[in-house]
Amino acid sequence: MAKILLIEDDSETAEEIRDELFERGFDVEWAADGIEGLAKARSLQPDAMIVDRLLPGIDGLTVIETLRKEQVRTPVLVLSALGAVDDRVRGLRMGGDDYLTKPFAIVELVARMEALLRRPVESRETTLKVGELELDLIERTARRGDREIELLPREFRLLEYMMRRADQLLTRAMLLEEVWHYKFVPATNLVDVHMGRLRHKVDGPNETPMIHNVRGAGFILRASP
């Protein structure tokens, strides 16, 4: 039984969500404000969280940002009455994994929670290593052997995602959803452009390639021999 932490100050909304999730077999713990929610997130270690953006005490985005800084990677669904694109983007950039605008259909909330829980659980290491490639998640630095690699924020996130799934084929659709948070697959070469820049930085002129393009399928990061 998955344990869900719901942080929502509106009691009617919270009751509706709790009842539906209980019926679906989830164990739901409720917190009515940001201070209580942050404390329960730390103590209960839930499998997933639903966090309202506007909360008394501490706002929802601050709760999420605080947990991410503490290396808590519990998947989070952000709820908000603010539906503008900039608001959704900010919620995702602060550490949310998905964003649902109020009012919403309760069946959609359940579906989104189930999707979050199906995602692979990311490890809590502070350093990732694949072959001679090393990523420091605290200092936000990257190295290949003795060579430092300067990465832009999106390149860092893209490389982190690939290193956590080394030797796995990653499709463009997967990368668009997980790195760019697209919920649909647009007709764009966005992934290819960023991947080209990342490959140029990771694979130096005299180094064995680590990032491989699988024609028509996607990309794979492999440890160099």
Backbone bond lengths (Angstrom), bond angles and torsions (degrees), N, CA, C in turn:
res aa  C-N    CA-C-N  psi(-1)  N-CA   C-N-CA  omega(-1)  CA-C   N-CA-C  phi
1 M - - - 1.461 - - 1.518 109.58 -
2 A 1.334 116.38 119.32 1.461 120.16 -179.06 1.527 110.16 -72.80
3 K 1.325 115.62 139.75 1.462 121.67 179.62 1.525 109.00 -98.66
4 I 1.331 116.01 122.96 1.456 122.29 -177.87 1.530 109.08 -114.22
5 L 1.324 116.19 132.60 1.461 120.95 172.60 1.520 107.85 -103.02
6 L 1.335 115.62 120.91 1.459 122.63 178.74 1.528 108.60 -106.26
7 I 1.326 116.47 120.05 1.470 121.37 177.32 1.523 106.84 -113.72
8 E 1.319 116.05 103.05 1.471 122.74 -172.58 1.527 108.35 -151.19
9 D 1.334 116.94 125.14 1.459 119.76 -175.82 1.524 113.20 -84.50
10 D 1.335 118.66 -18.95 1.459 121.08 177.90 1.526 109.26 -83.89
11 S 1.327 116.04 113.81 1.466 120.31 -172.41 1.526 112.52 -65.98
12 E 1.347 117.79 -35.34 1.464 119.77 179.93 1.524 111.19 -67.52
13 T 1.336 115.56 -43.93 1.471 119.41 176.91 1.523 110.63 -62.39
14 A 1.333 115.77 -43.88 1.461 120.27 -179.52 1.519 111.18 -61.63
15 E 1.333 116.79 -42.23 1.468 120.14 -179.25 1.526 111.40 -64.50
16 E 1.335 116.07 -40.87 1.463 119.41 179.02 1.524 111.04 -63.14
17 I 1.331 116.46 -43.76 1.466 120.52 179.74 1.522 110.54 -65.73
18 R 1.315 116.69 -45.55 1.478 120.68 -178.84 1.519 110.85 -60.20
19 D 1.337 116.89 -46.48 1.466 120.14 -177.68 1.524 111.06 -60.68
20 E 1.344 116.13 -43.25 1.461 119.34 -178.30 1.525 111.29 -67.62
21 L 1.321 117.11 -42.67 1.458 120.06 179.75 1.525 111.91 -67.85
22 F 1.346 117.25 -36.86 1.462 120.55 175.50 1.523 110.43 -59.40
23 E 1.334 115.98 -43.83 1.468 120.17 -179.80 1.521 111.83 -64.22
24 R 1.326 116.45 -27.89 1.465 120.80 179.18 1.524 112.74 -87.07
25 G 1.330 116.86 2.40 1.462 120.50 174.72 1.514 115.43 94.68
26 F 1.334 117.61 13.04 1.460 120.49 178.75 1.533 110.69 -91.19
27 D 1.306 115.08 149.18 1.462 122.43 172.99 1.531 106.73 -95.70
28 V 1.334 117.68 114.25 1.459 121.64 -171.44 1.525 110.82 -113.43
29 E 1.324 115.86 128.98 1.458 123.11 173.29 1.527 107.14 -112.04
30 W 1.350 116.82 135.82 1.465 120.62 -174.87 1.516 111.17 -113.78
31 A 1.313 116.05 139.07 1.466 123.00 171.61 1.523 107.49 -128.64
32 A 1.342 116.74 137.19 1.464 121.48 -171.52 1.525 113.78 -95.94
33 D 1.333 118.17 -4.53 1.464 119.71 177.35 1.519 109.34 -151.56
34 G 1.341 115.21 171.27 1.451 119.62 -174.67 1.513 114.21 -67.69
35 I 1.317 117.78 -35.93 1.469 120.89 -179.11 1.526 110.54 -65.34
36 E 1.336 115.89 -48.27 1.463 120.00 178.17 1.524 110.59 -64.90
37 G 1.334 115.77 -39.31 1.458 119.61 -179.02 1.510 112.84 -63.77
38 L 1.333 117.08 -41.70 1.461 120.63 178.94 1.523 110.64 -63.99
39 A 1.328 116.33 -41.48 1.468 120.42 179.19 1.527 110.66 -63.46
40 K 1.330 117.53 -43.50 1.461 120.50 -179.43 1.527 111.71 -69.70
41 A 1.319 116.75 -34.51 1.463 119.23 177.17 1.517 110.74 -61.56
42 R 1.317 116.06 -38.00 1.471 120.44 179.93 1.525 112.12 -73.36
43 S 1.330 117.16 -37.69 1.466 119.94 -173.50 1.522 113.53 -88.22
44 L 1.328 117.45 -35.45 1.461 120.60 -174.33 1.520 113.97 -85.89
45 Q 1.342 116.70 -25.01 1.464 122.02 -176.37 1.535 111.12 49.14
46 P 1.329 116.67 62.63 1.467 120.38 -178.09 1.520 112.21 -68.43
47 D 1.337 115.69 164.36 1.462 121.00 177.68 1.525 111.23 -78.76
48 A 1.331 116.74 -26.36 1.467 121.95 177.82 1.522 108.34 -159.57
49 M 1.334 115.63 162.33 1.450 120.65 -178.35 1.528 110.46 -133.45
50 I 1.334 115.19 147.82 1.457 122.67 170.28 1.521 105.64 -118.16
51 V 1.333 117.34 119.46 1.458 120.93 -172.42 1.526 110.11 -126.49
52 D 1.347 115.50 121.32 1.455 119.95 173.89 1.519 108.71 -72.26
53 R 1.324 116.19 140.14 1.468 119.18 -176.13 1.529 112.41 -69.32
54 L 1.319 117.81 -43.07 1.466 121.83 -176.67 1.522 109.32 -100.87
55 L 1.327 116.13 105.80 1.467 122.30 -176.24 1.528 109.87 -127.97
56 P 1.317 116.96 149.91 1.470 119.01 171.66 1.523 110.86 -73.47
57 G 1.303 116.59 154.32 1.467 121.12 179.00 1.510 111.06 87.11
58 I 1.315 116.64 -77.30 1.467 124.24 175.38 1.515 106.90 -131.45
59 D 1.334 117.95 130.27 1.465 118.66 -179.38 1.521 110.81 -69.96
60 G 1.329 114.81 159.27 1.454 120.34 -173.28 1.509 114.62 -60.05
61 L 1.328 117.91 -39.52 1.456 120.09 -179.02 1.524 111.38 -67.17
62 T 1.327 117.14 -33.96 1.464 120.20 176.57 1.521 110.67 -67.37
63 V 1.336 116.76 -38.04 1.468 120.90 175.74 1.525 109.70 -58.61
64 I 1.332 116.17 -48.25 1.468 120.70 -178.05 1.520 110.94 -64.98
65 E 1.326 116.32 -46.53 1.464 120.53 -179.02 1.525 110.92 -60.63
66 T 1.339 117.42 -40.51 1.464 121.43 179.04 1.518 110.81 -61.93
67 L 1.322 116.91 -44.30 1.463 120.78 -179.92 1.525 111.37 -65.93
68 R 1.326 117.23 -39.41 1.461 119.72 179.47 1.532 110.74 -65.03
69 K 1.314 117.17 -37.58 1.464 120.25 177.84 1.528 111.12 -66.51
70 E 1.331 116.23 -25.56 1.461 121.34 176.69 1.526 111.77 -88.70
71 Q 1.335 115.77 10.53 1.471 123.27 178.32 1.520 113.20 66.54
72 V 1.328 117.13 25.19 1.464 121.80 173.39 1.514 107.84 -85.05
73 R 1.316 117.87 117.57 1.461 121.99 -173.65 1.527 112.68 -109.19
74 T 1.317 116.58 21.66 1.459 120.78 176.60 1.530 110.23 -56.60
75 P 1.331 118.85 129.03 1.472 119.97 179.76 1.523 111.69 -62.30
76 V 1.337 115.99 139.19 1.463 121.97 -174.56 1.521 110.64 -128.79
77 L 1.333 115.36 129.69 1.456 122.72 170.05 1.519 107.90 -100.50
78 V 1.341 117.18 121.05 1.461 122.13 -179.19 1.525 109.31 -92.62
79 L 1.340 116.39 130.85 1.461 122.06 174.66 1.524 108.77 -106.62
80 S 1.325 116.84 138.60 1.457 118.47 179.84 1.516 111.45 -161.00
81 A 1.333 115.36 147.19 1.456 121.12 172.14 1.521 110.64 -81.23
82 L 1.335 116.81 -8.30 1.464 122.02 179.73 1.520 108.41 -89.62
83 G 1.333 115.95 109.83 1.457 119.09 -172.71 1.508 115.42 -107.83
84 A 1.328 118.10 1.92 1.455 120.09 -179.71 1.527 110.52 -64.34
85 V 1.330 115.56 153.48 1.468 120.25 -177.89 1.522 110.91 -56.96
86 D 1.329 118.26 -43.84 1.459 121.43 -178.71 1.520 111.58 -60.89
87 D 1.332 116.84 -36.41 1.463 120.66 179.20 1.524 110.72 -68.94
88 R 1.333 116.53 -40.87 1.461 119.64 178.52 1.521 110.85 -65.60
89 V 1.325 115.83 -43.67 1.468 120.18 179.70 1.525 110.15 -61.17
90 R 1.336 117.80 -43.30 1.461 120.47 -179.95 1.532 110.81 -62.82
91 G 1.322 116.64 -40.78 1.458 119.47 178.00 1.514 112.50 -60.81
92 L 1.324 117.06 -39.22 1.462 120.73 179.00 1.523 111.23 -72.68
93 R 1.322 116.81 -39.33 1.458 119.85 -179.27 1.528 112.17 -67.88
94 M 1.318 117.59 -27.35 1.460 120.75 179.66 1.529 111.74 -78.31
95 G 1.332 116.69 -5.25 1.465 119.30 175.58 1.505 114.94 123.34
96 G 1.342 117.77 -1.75 1.461 119.31 176.30 1.519 110.93 -69.66
97 D 1.324 116.53 150.61 1.461 121.02 179.98 1.525 112.24 -98.68
98 D 1.319 116.54 -24.13 1.454 121.27 178.23 1.525 107.39 -153.77
99 Y 1.343 116.48 163.48 1.456 121.39 -171.86 1.518 108.17 -140.88
100 L 1.320 116.90 128.64 1.463 121.83 -179.23 1.522 108.41 -128.53
101 T 1.346 115.90 125.47 1.462 121.47 -176.27 1.529 110.96 -89.47
102 K 1.322 116.08 135.67 1.458 121.81 175.05 1.534 109.82 -80.14
103 P 1.346 118.10 145.30 1.465 127.30 -6.02 1.528 110.54 -76.13
104 F 1.309 117.15 153.27 1.456 121.13 -177.58 1.523 109.51 -134.42
105 A 1.317 115.25 160.61 1.465 120.92 173.82 1.529 108.09 -82.49
106 I 1.313 116.60 130.92 1.462 120.34 -175.50 1.533 111.31 -61.63
107 V 1.335 116.82 -30.50 1.474 119.19 179.30 1.525 110.38 -66.91
108 E 1.350 116.87 -32.15 1.464 119.58 177.88 1.520 110.08 -69.68
109 L 1.334 117.28 -40.06 1.460 119.78 177.16 1.526 110.73 -59.49
110 V 1.321 116.80 -44.89 1.468 120.48 179.66 1.523 110.34 -61.94
111 A 1.335 117.02 -42.73 1.456 120.93 -179.59 1.522 111.19 -62.92
112 R 1.328 116.43 -40.00 1.462 120.02 179.76 1.530 110.77 -68.05
113 M 1.321 116.89 -37.96 1.465 119.48 177.49 1.521 110.89 -64.69
114 E 1.301 116.59 -42.43 1.465 120.12 178.86 1.525 110.81 -62.46
115 A 1.340 116.25 -38.21 1.471 120.09 178.40 1.525 110.79 -66.23
116 L 1.332 117.67 -41.23 1.467 120.72 178.30 1.520 111.18 -62.14
117 L 1.318 116.30 -40.54 1.463 120.12 -177.72 1.529 112.03 -71.84
118 R 1.331 117.38 -18.83 1.469 120.14 177.64 1.513 112.13 -82.81
119 R 1.328 117.81 -15.32 1.460 120.08 -179.57 1.524 110.36 -66.78
120 P 1.330 117.29 146.69 1.464 119.12 177.96 1.517 111.28 -62.00
121 V 1.320 115.53 138.97 1.459 120.97 179.57 1.518 109.42 -75.06
122 E 1.326 116.50 124.58 1.457 119.97 -179.98 1.523 109.83 -80.94
123 S 1.304 115.12 142.34 1.453 119.75 179.78 1.517 110.57 -68.53
124 R 1.347 115.91 163.67 1.451 120.30 -176.51 1.521 111.63 -106.28
125 E 1.339 117.36 20.95 1.453 119.20 176.03 1.519 110.13 -65.10
126 T 1.299 114.91 154.27 1.461 119.48 175.41 1.521 110.75 -95.16
127 T 1.335 116.86 -11.27 1.464 121.41 177.52 1.524 109.22 -134.39
128 L 1.319 116.38 132.28 1.457 121.91 176.05 1.520 108.84 -107.61
129 K 1.348 117.29 139.03 1.455 121.67 179.06 1.519 109.92 -133.58
130 V 1.314 115.77 130.53 1.459 122.94 172.26 1.516 105.94 -134.60
131 G 1.323 116.53 109.11 1.450 119.70 -175.24 1.521 110.45 58.71
132 E 1.322 117.21 -128.16 1.462 121.21 179.33 1.530 113.04 -90.68
133 L 1.326 115.35 4.27 1.462 120.99 179.80 1.528 109.45 -91.79
134 E 1.335 116.81 131.82 1.459 121.59 -177.22 1.530 109.97 -135.06
135 L 1.344 114.84 135.63 1.466 121.34 -179.00 1.530 108.46 -125.14
136 D 1.314 116.81 121.97 1.466 122.65 177.93 1.529 107.67 -95.47
137 L 1.328 116.90 111.77 1.458 121.32 -174.66 1.522 112.79 -77.75
138 I 1.313 117.54 -17.78 1.463 121.11 178.63 1.526 110.16 -86.40
139 E 1.312 115.88 -52.71 1.464 120.82 -178.87 1.525 112.11 -79.28
140 R 1.353 116.73 -12.95 1.464 122.43 -178.93 1.524 111.26 60.40
141 T 1.328 115.64 45.44 1.456 121.27 179.63 1.531 109.70 -120.93
142 A 1.325 115.14 157.71 1.456 120.95 179.58 1.524 109.55 -134.24
143 R 1.341 115.90 143.73 1.463 121.30 178.08 1.525 108.96 -141.15
144 R 1.321 113.96 148.61 1.467 120.05 167.31 1.508 106.27 -124.44
145 G 1.327 115.36 107.35 1.451 119.58 -172.89 1.513 110.01 62.35
146 D 1.334 117.18 -125.45 1.467 121.97 179.23 1.524 112.45 -90.39
147 R 1.321 116.55 -0.18 1.465 120.08 -175.06 1.526 111.17 -97.82
148 E 1.344 116.39 126.74 1.456 120.76 176.73 1.521 109.25 -82.61
149 I 1.331 116.01 139.95 1.463 122.35 -179.01 1.527 107.97 -113.24
150 E 1.317 116.12 122.36 1.461 120.54 177.55 1.526 109.09 -89.51
151 L 1.336 114.78 120.52 1.456 120.57 -176.26 1.527 111.02 -121.03
152 L 1.315 115.92 141.91 1.450 121.08 169.44 1.527 108.52 -76.14
153 P 1.341 118.80 159.82 1.476 120.98 -176.51 1.520 113.93 -52.11
154 R 1.329 118.03 -43.99 1.464 119.94 -179.63 1.516 110.93 -68.32
155 E 1.313 118.03 -36.88 1.461 121.07 177.40 1.523 110.45 -65.43
156 F 1.332 116.61 -37.80 1.461 120.32 178.54 1.527 110.05 -62.60
157 R 1.337 116.19 -46.93 1.465 120.37 179.96 1.526 110.97 -63.24
158 L 1.324 116.85 -39.90 1.458 120.82 179.28 1.523 110.87 -64.28
159 L 1.323 116.62 -44.47 1.464 119.72 179.58 1.531 110.78 -67.46
160 E 1.326 116.78 -39.49 1.471 119.54 177.40 1.524 110.37 -59.25
161 Y 1.318 116.59 -45.96 1.465 120.34 -179.86 1.529 110.92 -60.40
162 M 1.337 116.99 -41.73 1.451 120.39 -179.17 1.529 111.73 -69.80
163 M 1.338 117.24 -38.41 1.463 120.00 -179.18 1.520 111.65 -67.68
164 R 1.310 117.06 -32.96 1.468 120.03 176.78 1.523 111.56 -69.85
165 R 1.318 115.96 -16.53 1.465 120.56 -178.58 1.527 110.46 -127.93
166 A 1.322 115.53 41.68 1.461 121.19 -179.31 1.530 110.39 -57.02
167 D 1.329 115.57 142.54 1.459 124.24 179.37 1.527 113.11 70.39
168 Q 1.335 117.72 9.83 1.462 121.35 175.61 1.530 109.35 -106.30
169 L 1.324 116.04 140.92 1.459 120.34 174.78 1.524 108.97 -73.50
170 L 1.323 116.16 123.64 1.457 121.94 179.83 1.520 108.46 -112.57
171 T 1.319 116.87 116.82 1.457 120.51 -178.76 1.526 110.36 -78.46
172 R 1.307 116.09 163.07 1.464 120.47 177.44 1.520 110.80 -62.56
173 A 1.332 117.32 -36.87 1.469 120.52 178.39 1.529 111.08 -62.72
174 M 1.337 116.71 -42.75 1.471 120.28 177.70 1.521 111.14 -60.52
175 L 1.325 116.19 -44.56 1.464 120.28 -177.89 1.526 111.27 -67.46
176 L 1.321 117.16 -39.41 1.462 120.04 178.75 1.527 110.98 -63.73
177 E 1.323 117.02 -38.27 1.462 119.99 -178.64 1.526 111.53 -75.24
178 E 1.322 117.30 -43.95 1.460 120.27 -171.55 1.526 113.53 -86.17
179 V 1.320 117.83 -33.27 1.464 120.71 -177.15 1.524 111.73 -96.29
180 W 1.345 115.81 -38.84 1.466 119.90 -179.50 1.527 112.53 -101.12
181 H 1.340 116.98 -8.70 1.463 122.99 178.04 1.529 112.91 64.50
182 Y 1.318 117.84 29.21 1.447 120.89 171.62 1.526 109.28 -73.49
183 K 1.327 117.29 138.37 1.455 121.68 176.19 1.529 111.77 -99.52
184 F 1.319 115.91 6.24 1.454 122.36 174.86 1.526 106.09 -146.16
185 V 1.319 116.82 167.65 1.460 120.66 -178.11 1.524 108.85 -105.78
186 P 1.324 117.79 100.12 1.467 119.96 -179.32 1.524 110.94 -76.98
187 A 1.331 115.37 161.14 1.463 120.37 175.21 1.528 107.55 -80.01
188 T 1.321 116.65 93.03 1.453 121.17 -175.32 1.519 110.07 -150.82
189 N 1.328 114.86 153.09 1.465 120.28 174.56 1.525 110.93 -102.00
190 L 1.332 116.23 23.19 1.457 122.71 -176.72 1.527 111.96 -54.13
191 V 1.334 116.69 -47.19 1.462 120.24 -178.49 1.519 110.50 -63.58
192 D 1.328 117.52 -44.74 1.462 121.22 -177.16 1.531 111.56 -63.44
193 V 1.330 116.48 -39.61 1.463 119.87 179.29 1.525 110.65 -63.60
194 H 1.330 116.87 -49.36 1.467 120.40 -179.57 1.528 111.53 -66.42
195 M 1.339 115.85 -38.10 1.461 118.96 -179.64 1.523 110.36 -66.47
196 G 1.322 117.20 -36.83 1.457 120.05 177.39 1.516 112.00 -61.49
197 R 1.329 116.40 -42.94 1.461 120.54 178.30 1.526 110.99 -66.64
198 L 1.336 116.03 -40.75 1.462 119.49 -179.68 1.527 111.08 -66.05
199 R 1.317 117.79 -42.48 1.465 121.11 178.82 1.524 110.90 -61.39
200 H 1.321 116.56 -38.72 1.462 120.61 179.32 1.525 111.01 -62.57
201 K 1.346 116.86 -33.47 1.458 120.80 -178.71 1.532 111.88 -83.23
202 V 1.317 116.83 -39.24 1.469 120.63 -176.50 1.521 111.32 -77.12
203 D 1.315 117.27 -42.63 1.465 121.97 -176.74 1.533 109.52 -99.98
204 G 1.331 115.76 99.09 1.457 120.79 179.27 1.519 112.12 -70.92
205 P 1.341 117.52 170.57 1.473 122.19 -175.17 1.517 113.98 -56.12
206 N 1.328 118.68 -38.96 1.471 121.22 -176.13 1.520 112.35 -109.88
207 E 1.337 116.30 21.62 1.464 120.47 -177.86 1.528 110.72 -108.69
208 T 1.305 114.97 149.70 1.464 119.96 176.75 1.526 109.32 -67.82
209 P 1.318 118.17 128.84 1.469 120.35 -178.62 1.533 112.25 -58.71
210 M 1.328 115.30 138.81 1.463 121.52 176.46 1.530 111.44 -110.13
211 I 1.338 117.18 -31.62 1.459 121.24 179.01 1.524 108.79 -96.96
212 H 1.323 116.14 121.94 1.463 121.45 -174.52 1.523 110.45 -119.04
213 N 1.323 115.30 135.96 1.462 122.39 176.45 1.519 108.04 -93.25
214 V 1.334 116.63 117.60 1.461 121.18 175.74 1.529 106.78 -94.71
215 R 1.311 116.52 106.81 1.463 122.18 -170.39 1.527 111.66 -53.21
216 G 1.319 115.57 125.15 1.454 121.15 176.19 1.518 114.47 78.90
217 A 1.342 117.37 -1.20 1.465 119.82 -175.50 1.525 112.50 -122.65
218 G 1.331 117.10 -52.26 1.461 119.05 -177.60 1.506 111.00 161.04
219 F 1.337 115.91 -140.47 1.466 121.23 -174.24 1.527 109.95 -137.48
220 I 1.335 114.86 153.40 1.463 122.03 177.46 1.532 108.29 -135.72
221 L 1.327 116.21 136.16 1.462 121.49 170.95 1.524 107.37 -101.69
222 R 1.342 115.75 121.73 1.467 120.41 -179.76 1.523 109.41 -123.64
223 A 1.325 116.11 143.61 1.462 120.72 175.30 1.520 108.52 -65.52
224 S 1.318 116.18 133.53 1.456 119.72 178.22 1.521 108.86 -71.30
225 P 1.349 118.70 149.83 1.480 121.11 -178.13 1.510 112.13 -59.59
